Amino acid sequence: MKRIFYYTIPAEFDGKPLLYFLKAKKYSQPIITHLKRTFNGLLLNGSWAHAWDVLHTGDYLTVQLVENASSENIVPVPMDLAIVYEDEDLLVINKAAGVAIHPSQGHYSNTLANALAYHYGSQGEAFTYRCINRLDRDTTGLLIVAKHMYSASLLSQMAADHQLGRTYLAIASGEIPEEGMIDAPIARVNGSTIERCVDEERGEPARTYFKKISYKDGYSLVQLRLETGRTHQIRVHMKHIGHPLPGDFLYNPDYTRIHRQALHSFKLSFRHPITEEPMSFQAPIPEDMKAFL
């Protein structure tokens, strides 16, 4: 994978070291180190440059980000892959139910990482897997994958700063209030590797905003927006207020009408990490949730 960026140095960096400009563009120290070790990674007016070279107004800087190695221990496997959007910097994918994000015990070769390793390997491209917003195995919908270390760094910081707008659709047991906010800290259940719970003493802050869309036959269709991104946050919070998601094997194993948690990452909104253009994507509600409704 090779991504090239071109910059014209503005007056504010006249007389400043190149390193200062890279830092202002939010290149992290590991990325700067990688660029310094890459042949022609930094070119100033066409000549190989060093981080402490002095800049002048109007100088022409070329940053060549080259990654020749693919992620280790990820087996390329041909799988269905619903790519909603792709450019040189990122992917937006509509993930199916039953697909884990990363290989793990019991899911070594049937994950999104395996699918992408095959997708790019079949094109002869090296690809390091960097998923930005993670979804549980049985949660469907939209997520972002960065295509290189610079976009990954920027997107990860955006996620930490709550600059990725994430809207979910869920089916909840019972009739929920018209709208509200759940503010309840979440912690790991003692003795469990995966289960979470609301814990006022040990938990990390977690906030979920919800709005009822409809109610019928004992179930509500709910729109949810996350302010934080704790593991299992929606599933734990909905159980906490007495409206768990049907089909949730951990928190509400009610498989009467659906065989996975009825949760879908419906909408993603964010500014592109490189161009800063506003972007927004929606994924239609999946067939099993549609059938439930």
Protein Blocks (a to p, Z undefined) as FASTA:
>chain_A
ZZdddddddfklgoiafklmmmmnopafklmmmmmmpghkbcgehiacdfklccdehiac
ddddddfbdcehiacdddddddfbdcfkbccddddehiafbdcehiamlcfklmmmmmmm
mnopacddddfbdcdfklgcjddddfbfklmmmmmmmmmnopaccddddddedjddfbdc
ddddddddehiakbccddfklpccdddddddfbdcehiacdddddfbdcehklmmmmmmn
opacehiakloccfklbccdcdddfbccdddfklopacdddddddfklmmmZZ
